[in-house]
Amino acid sequence: MGLRFKFSVFLLVFVMVHAAVPQSNRRTRNYTKGYAWKEFTYPNAGFAITFPQAPKEERLKSVTAYSVYLRDDVFVHVYADNGETTCSGWEEWVKEGKFKPESSLMAGRTPISSSKTAMIKGHIAIVGESPRGAIHAVDYSRQQCLNNRVYSFWARWPADHPRPKDVNRILNSFRVIAPAKP
């Protein structure tokens, strides 16, 4: 066997073992120390939100992701779709109960077992929390259509902790703004 193959096997085993260790037993680094919370605005995506540092921005096929790690085991991702959704149609789809966890933008990554509808700031939303036993974590998901754009939120924290205050601070700071002129 070649050296490259042995290294690949070692790397695969290392990743699998590392992923199997409960997150609460890992040493975690706090990524918010030394940062000043500030509001970041994204006119092209039509929203503003407060983060402790600039999020990593990644353009995907039909969404843009904005990601912040608060610690190694706590993160928040915000997804904004391309703005081609009709909110009245989306809300009707939600009210008719046609949504399923698999239809979320996070499908395949984190199925949310307890999805339900809720009113958030006067608008209907799909929200859910789900324990992830294999990784000893809790996943939170929220989708909401505002200004003809679906915004999705995904957060994760250790299962043996309540939802972190910093996660709530980020989620509660979200607001829509006037979209950029094309």
KAQUIUR-V529565 format. One record per helix or strand of 3 or more residues. SS is the DSSP state (a for helix, b for strand). FROM is the first residue (numbers start at 1). LEN is the number of residues. If there is no record, write none. Layout:
ss:SS from:FROM len:LEN
ss:SS from:FROM len:LEN
This chain:
ss:a from:3 len:18
ss:a from:23 len:3
ss:b from:38 len:5
ss:b from:47 len:5
ss:b from:56 len:4
ss:b from:63 len:9
ss:b from:74 len:8
ss:a from:87 len:9
ss:a from:101 len:3
ss:b from:116 len:5
ss:b from:123 len:10
ss:a from:133 len:3
ss:b from:137 len:10
ss:b from:149 len:10
ss:a from:165 len:9
